[in-house]
Amino acid sequence: MTQMIHSKYGYEPPEWVQADARLDKWCKDKRRAKQHGAFSLENKTKPVYQALQGDGFNLEKKGN
């Protein structure tokens, strides 16, 4: 019988403890990304650089 390890979910084999740790990390990363808007469709539709729409940049007068 394998040695049981006490984890936050109870006594489990080492393989299960590793799997639980990977799942916990994945859920934490997904929750963090969701909080910062990584899965938001609004952010994907907005252009990042809006120089052609008149936001204050003058590309023609760059040599002055």
Secondary structure, 3 states (H helix, E strand, C coil): CCCCEEECCEEECHHHHHHHHHHHHHHHHHHHHHHCCCCCHHHHHCCCCCHHHCCCCCCCCCCC
